[in-house]
Amino acid sequence: MPRVKCPKCNKVETILRSGFIRKKQRFYCKECNYNFTLNHENRKAKNRSKQGYQTTILDIAKAMGISATTVSRALRDYPDISMSTKEAVKAVAEEMDYHPNLLARSFASNHTQTVGVIIPNLETNFFSSMLGGIQKAAALAGYKVIICQSDENQKIEMENIQLLIDNRVEGLFICHSIESEVVDHLKIHLKKGIPIIHFYRVMMDTDTSKVVAKNEEGAEIITQHLINRGCRRIAIIAGPSNLLITKERLKGYQKALKKHKISVDPSLIAYTDFKHKSILEAMDNFFSLDNKPDGVFSISDRSAIIALKYLKNKGIQVPGQVRVAGFGNDLMGDMVEPSLTTYDVKTATIGERAMHLFLNQVLSEDYYQKETLVVDGEIVIREST
């Protein structure tokens, strides 16, 4: 007998199950000659659900008058449970808005089939494209992805790492914030055997697998392109001086200048935090020089777009008076006017390769050797040069 009270007489002992209606368990009270469904009886449960209450297997078992073990086995399609019981249990579970507790299952199996990803910014197409690459490869391998945003803040990044570890992720994917300089907090988790994959913005002094872009080579190609277009005074908008991508792209820029016997002018190098204000300050400094630039190379497409807007507001023609190039191939670069020449780092490929490294590490276990993958890119020539 199901332990359900009649909504009219409040009796339990007079209740019988009487089939289903619209996939809902129907009950019959012999005392009142009254048919009803759990839709009426469980208003209190629904109210609790609205307040954050989550229906459990015990709730379903109590409503149906069967054991929790039977409910659990029916929901998991165990062969020793009859088809009619499975259908009845699943119908009641749907009615009561039951969802399995994945965390509880993970404790039992020691596997969550989830990975955590930390990226600096979720709002830009650039980083979300990398995330898309990870998610695509993860889905094919049967993994779910938990996403966190550091908002370019190291403290938040560290908190995100701990949050993901607490949620028992089986792997961590990290694209560092511009503030990140220390990795001691990561070494603790590495000792526990948690696979950590760095991508795009990485720290080379960590014992982890990494996926990076061809930063130095790409910067050299972009600078070479500006030189081929006739530029001799090429300013560079860099990122924070501590950032590895800043160092590598600056090196590529300087390499191209030296190859053409063009001296490196410190007044044409600006370190920024990639924010709007610092980009405008850099452009003000460049164009207040007596010998102004005839080319601007930004190691970030977003910064290059701000530079384009600055030049337009100043009435400086692009590419007539100044040629501008970026780095990354952000979607916005093709939408601005003039469209932005850039170096395509293949963001989605970086994400996919990162997931492949994780899968290789999981499958190889103790035999896995950490590796660094470098993803080939290519120049994309548009109107700004």
C-alpha positions in Angstrom: 0.0 0.0 0.0 1.4 3.4 -0.9 1.8 5.7 2.2 -0.3 8.5 0.7 -3.0 10.4 2.6 -6.3 11.0 0.9 -6.7 14.8 0.4 -10.4 14.5 1.5 -10.4 12.1 4.5 -6.7 12.1 5.4 -6.7 8.3 5.7 -3.8 6.2 4.6 -5.0 2.7 5.1 -7.8 3.1 2.5 -5.5 4.1 -0.4 -4.8 2.0 -3.5 -2.7 2.5 -6.6 -5.0 2.7 -9.6 -2.8 3.0 -12.7 -1.5 6.1 -14.5 -3.0 9.1 -16.1 -0.8 11.3 -18.3 2.3 9.5 -17.0 1.3 10.3 -13.4 0.6 7.8 -10.7 -3.1 7.8 -9.8 -4.4 6.8 -6.4 -7.9 5.7 -5.3 -9.5 6.1 -1.8 -12.0 3.3 -1.0 -13.5 5.4 1.8 -14.3 8.5 -0.3 -14.5 6.8 -3.7 -12.1 9.5 -4.8 -9.3 9.3 -7.5 -6.3 11.7 -7.2 -2.7 12.0 -8.3 0.5 13.1 -6.5 0.1 16.4 -8.3 -2.5 17.3 -5.5 -0.9 15.4 -2.7 2.6 16.8 -3.1 2.0 20.5 -3.1 4.0 20.8 0.1 6.9 18.9 -1.5 6.8 21.3 -4.4 6.8 24.3 -2.1 9.9 22.8 -0.4 11.5 22.4 -3.9 11.0 26.1 -4.6 12.9 26.8 -1.4 15.9 24.7 -2.4 14.7 21.3 -1.3 15.8 18.4 -3.5 13.7 15.3 -3.8 15.5 12.1 -2.7 15.1 8.4 -3.4 13.7 8.1 0.1 10.9 10.6 -0.8 9.9 8.5 -3.8 10.1 5.3 -1.8 7.9 6.8 0.9 5.3 8.1 -1.6 5.1 4.7 -3.3 5.3 2.5 -0.3 8.3 0.5 -1.5 11.9 0.3 -0.4 14.6 2.9 -1.3 16.7 0.1 -2.7 13.9 -0.9 -5.1 13.6 2.8 -6.2 17.4 3.1 -6.7 17.6 -0.1 -8.7 14.5 0.8 -10.8 16.0 4.2 -11.7 19.2 2.5 -12.8 17.3 -0.1 -14.9 18.6 -3.2 -13.0 17.4 -6.4 -14.7 15.9 -7.9 -11.5 13.3 -5.1 -11.3 10.1 -5.6 -13.4 9.4 -3.3 -16.3 6.1 -2.2 -14.7 7.9 -1.2 -11.5 10.5 0.7 -13.4 7.9 2.6 -15.3 6.0 3.4 -12.1 9.1 4.6 -10.3 10.2 6.7 -13.2 6.8 8.3 -13.5 6.7 9.2 -9.8 10.3 10.4 -10.0 9.4 12.8 -12.8 6.3 14.0 -11.0 8.3 14.7 -7.9 11.1 16.5 -10.0 13.7 14.0 -8.8 17.3 14.5 -10.1 20.2 12.1 -9.2 22.8 13.4 -6.8 25.9 13.3 -9.0 28.2 14.3 -6.1 27.0 11.4 -4.0 27.5 9.0 -6.9 31.1 10.3 -7.3 31.9 9.5 -3.7 30.7 5.9 -4.3 32.5 5.4 -7.6 35.5 7.7 -6.9 34.9 9.2 -10.4 32.9 12.3 -11.4 33.7 12.4 -15.1 34.1 16.1 -14.8 37.0 18.5 -15.5 37.4 22.1 -14.4 38.4 25.0 -16.6 39.6 28.4 -15.4 39.9 31.2 -18.0 40.5 35.0 -17.5 37.3 36.2 -19.2 34.1 34.5 -20.3 32.8 37.6 -22.2 35.3 37.6 -25.1 35.1 35.3 -28.1 38.8 34.8 -27.9 38.8 32.8 -24.6 35.3 31.3 -25.1 36.6 29.8 -28.4 39.3 27.9 -26.4 36.6 26.8 -23.9 34.5 25.6 -26.8 37.5 23.5 -28.0 37.8 21.9 -24.6 34.1 21.2 -24.3 33.9 19.7 -27.8 36.7 17.2 -27.0 35.4 16.6 -23.5 31.9 15.7 -24.7 33.3 13.2 -27.2 35.2 11.5 -24.3 32.2 11.5 -22.0 33.3 14.3 -19.7 31.4 17.3 -18.4 33.0 20.7 -17.9 32.8 23.1 -15.0 33.8 26.6 -15.9 35.3 29.3 -13.7 36.4 32.9 -14.6 39.3 34.5 -12.8 38.5 38.0 -14.1 42.3 38.5 -14.5 42.7 38.3 -10.7 45.2 35.8 -9.1 43.3 35.6 -5.8 40.1 34.6 -7.6 42.0 32.2 -9.7 43.4 30.5 -6.6 39.9 30.3 -5.1 38.5 28.8 -8.3 41.2 26.1 -8.2 40.2 25.1 -4.7 36.5 25.2 -5.5 37.0 22.8 -8.4 39.2 20.5 -6.4 36.5 20.5 -3.7 34.0 19.5 -6.4 36.2 16.5 -7.1 37.1 17.3 -10.7 39.3 14.7 -12.4 41.5 17.3 -14.1 42.2 21.1 -14.1 42.7 23.3 -17.2 44.2 26.7 -16.4 44.7 29.8 -18.6 46.4 32.1 -16.1 45.3 35.7 -15.2 47.7 38.6 -16.0 48.4 38.8 -12.3 49.5 35.2 -11.8 53.2 34.9 -10.9 53.4 32.2 -8.2 52.5 28.5 -8.6 53.0 27.2 -5.1 49.3 26.5 -4.7 49.4 24.3 -7.9 52.3 22.2 -6.6 50.2 21.0 -3.7 47.6 19.6 -6.0 50.2 18.2 -8.4 51.6 16.1 -5.5 48.1 14.7 -5.1 48.2 13.4 -8.6 45.6 15.6 -10.1 46.2 16.2 -13.8 46.8 19.9 -14.5 46.9 21.2 -18.1 48.0 24.7 -18.8 46.9 26.4 -22.1 47.7 29.7 -23.9 48.9 31.7 -20.9 51.2 29.3 -19.1 54.0 29.2 -16.6 57.0 27.3 -17.9 58.4 26.5 -14.4 55.5 24.2 -13.6 55.7 20.4 -14.1 52.6 20.2 -16.2 51.6 19.6 -19.8 51.0 22.7 -21.8 49.5 23.9 -25.0 50.8 27.2 -26.4 50.6 29.4 -29.5 53.6 30.2 -31.7 54.1 33.5 -29.9 57.6 34.5 -30.9 57.2 33.3 -34.5 53.8 34.9 -34.9 55.0 38.3 -33.6 58.0 38.1 -36.0 55.7 37.3 -38.9 53.4 40.3 -38.1 56.3 42.7 -37.6 57.8 41.4 -40.9 54.5 42.1 -42.6 54.5 45.7 -41.4 58.1 46.2 -42.5 57.2 44.8 -46.0 54.3 47.3 -46.1 56.9 50.1 -45.7 56.8 50.7 -41.9 60.0 51.7 -40.2 58.8 53.2 -36.9 56.7 50.3 -35.5 55.3 50.8 -32.0 54.3 47.7 -29.9 51.5 47.6 -27.4 52.6 44.8 -25.0 50.9 43.3 -22.0 52.3 43.1 -18.4 56.1 42.6 -18.4 55.8 39.5 -16.2 53.5 37.7 -18.7 55.2 35.0 -20.8 53.3 35.9 -23.9 54.5 39.5 -23.6 58.2 38.3 -23.4 57.9 35.9 -26.3 56.0 38.3 -28.6 58.3 41.2 -27.8 61.2 38.9 -28.6 59.7 38.1 -32.0 59.1 41.8 -32.7 62.7 42.7 -31.9 64.0 39.8 -33.9 62.2 41.1 -37.1 63.5 44.6 -36.5 67.1 43.5 -36.1 66.8 41.3 -39.2 66.1 44.5 -41.2 68.7 46.5 -39.2 66.0 48.7 -37.7 67.0 49.8 -34.2 64.8 48.9 -31.3 63.5 52.2 -29.8 62.4 51.9 -26.1 60.0 54.8 -26.6 58.0 52.6 -29.0 57.5 49.9 -26.5 54.5 50.1 -24.1 53.7 47.7 -21.3 50.0 47.7 -20.5 47.4 45.7 -18.4 45.3 45.3 -21.6 42.7 47.7 -20.2 41.2 50.6 -22.1 42.8 53.3 -20.1 46.3 51.9 -20.4 46.0 51.4 -24.1 44.9 55.0 -24.6 47.8 56.2 -22.5 50.2 54.1 -24.6 48.8 55.6 -27.8 49.0 59.1 -26.4 52.7 58.6 -25.6 53.5 57.2 -29.0 51.8 60.0 -30.9 53.2 62.8 -28.8 56.7 61.8 -30.0 58.4 64.1 -32.5 59.1 61.1 -34.6 55.8 59.4 -34.6 55.1 55.7 -35.5 54.0 54.6 -38.9 53.0 51.2 -37.7 51.4 49.8 -34.5 51.6 46.2 -33.5 49.5 45.1 -30.5 50.0 41.6 -28.9 46.3 41.5 -28.3 43.5 42.1 -30.9 41.3 43.8 -28.3 44.1 46.3 -27.6 44.6 46.8 -31.4 40.9 47.6 -31.8 41.1 50.3 -29.1 44.2 51.6 -31.0 42.2 51.8 -34.2 39.4 53.7 -32.5 42.0 56.1 -31.0 43.5 56.8 -34.4 40.1 57.3 -36.0 39.2 59.9 -33.3 42.4 61.7 -33.9 41.7 61.8 -37.6 44.7 59.7 -38.5 44.1 57.5 -41.5 44.5 53.7 -41.3 46.3 52.3 -43.3 47.1 55.6 -45.1 49.2 57.2 -42.4 49.6 54.4 -39.9 49.2 50.6 -40.3 47.8 48.5 -37.4 48.1 44.8 -36.7 46.9 42.7 -33.8 47.5 39.2 -32.5 45.0 36.3 -31.8 42.3 36.6 -34.4 39.5 37.7 -32.1 36.1 37.6 -33.9 35.8 41.4 -33.4 38.8 42.0 -35.6 36.8 41.2 -38.7 33.9 43.4 -37.7 35.6 46.7 -37.1 36.4 49.2 -39.8 39.0 49.0 -41.2 39.1 45.2 -40.5 42.2 44.2 -38.5 45.2 42.3 -39.8 46.2 39.7 -37.2 47.9 36.5 -36.4 45.4 33.6 -36.0 46.5 31.4 -33.0 43.8 28.8 -33.6 42.0 29.2 -30.3 39.6 26.2 -30.7 42.5 24.0 -31.6 44.4 25.0 -28.5 41.4 24.0 -26.4 41.0 20.6 -28.2 44.7 19.8 -27.8 44.5 20.6 -24.1 41.8 18.1 -23.6 43.7 15.5 -25.6 46.7 16.0 -23.4 44.5 15.3 -20.3 43.1 12.2 -21.9 46.5 10.9 -22.7 47.6 11.5 -19.2 44.6 9.7 -17.7 45.1 6.7 -20.0 48.8 6.5 -19.6 48.7 6.9 -15.7 52.2 6.4 -14.3 53.8 6.1 -17.7 52.8 9.6 -18.9 55.5 12.1 -19.8 54.6 15.8 -19.5 54.8 17.5 -22.8 54.3 21.0 -24.4 52.4 21.3 -27.6 52.9 24.3 -29.9 49.9 25.0 -32.2 50.7 26.4 -35.6 49.1 29.7 -36.5 48.9 32.0 -39.6 48.8 35.6 -40.6 45.4 37.0 -41.6 45.8 40.1 -43.8 43.0 42.6 -43.7 42.3 46.3 -44.4 44.3 47.8 -41.5 47.7 47.1 -43.1 
